[in-house]
């Protein structure tokens, strides 16, 4: 079993402490159950996904709509 350390916001930690008291389980057990639930929810999407990343296919965006002499000005302008 792997040991990990996490930080929880105070309100979340208080709520989890209430749940552990009601269920009479440890915080570690509660977090393991939560992690197992998340693994079940995402198992089809994440765990079985290909491990090899492939770049998306390029797409044609059309012709650039500015003249060559304006490219530097457009590239250096800031959009706010």
N, C-alpha and C positions, 0 to 999 in steps of 0.2 A: 504494500500500500504506500502511496506517495503522500508525504506530508507537505502541506502548503500553508502559507500565511496570507490572510486577506484583511482588508480594511473595510468596515461598513459604516455608513453614516449613522449617527446616533439614533435618529427616529426608527430606522430600519432595524438596528440592533435591538432596540426596546421591543418592537413588534415581534421580532423573531424570538426573543426571550419569553414573551407571553405565550407564543405558540408552543415552544418547547415545554413550558410548564403545563399547558393544557394536555399535550400529547404524552408527557412524561418520557421525553427522549432528549438526548444531548443535542447541542447546536450542531456538532459535527454530523450527527445522523440526519438532522433536518436538512442540512446543506447537501449531503450525499443524495438524499431523496430528490431534492430540487434539481441537482445536476443530472440524475438519472432520468427525470421527467424531461428536461431540456434535450437530452440525448435522444430520447424516443421521438420527441417532436421534430427534431431536425435530422434524424438519421438518414432519411431518404435524400435530403438535399445536400448535406455536408459530408457525411462519412463515406458515401458511395461515389462522390464526385471524383473526376479524374484528377490525379495529382500533377499532371503535366499541363502547364499553362500554355495556351496558344493565343497569339495576337488575333484580334478580330480582323476580318477581311476589310480592306480599304474600300471606301465608297467615293464615288465621284461627287464633288461638291459644286461643280460648275466652274465657269471661268471667274477669275478674280475681277471684281467690279471697280477697281481703281487703276489709274494709269501708273506706270512704273515710277514716275517722278514723285508720286505721293506716298509710296510705300514707307519710306523712312519716317515721314511725319505721322503716318497712321500707326506704325510700330512703336513710336516713342510717346504717343499720346496716352494719357491716363483716363480711364473711364471711372467716373465717380457717381 
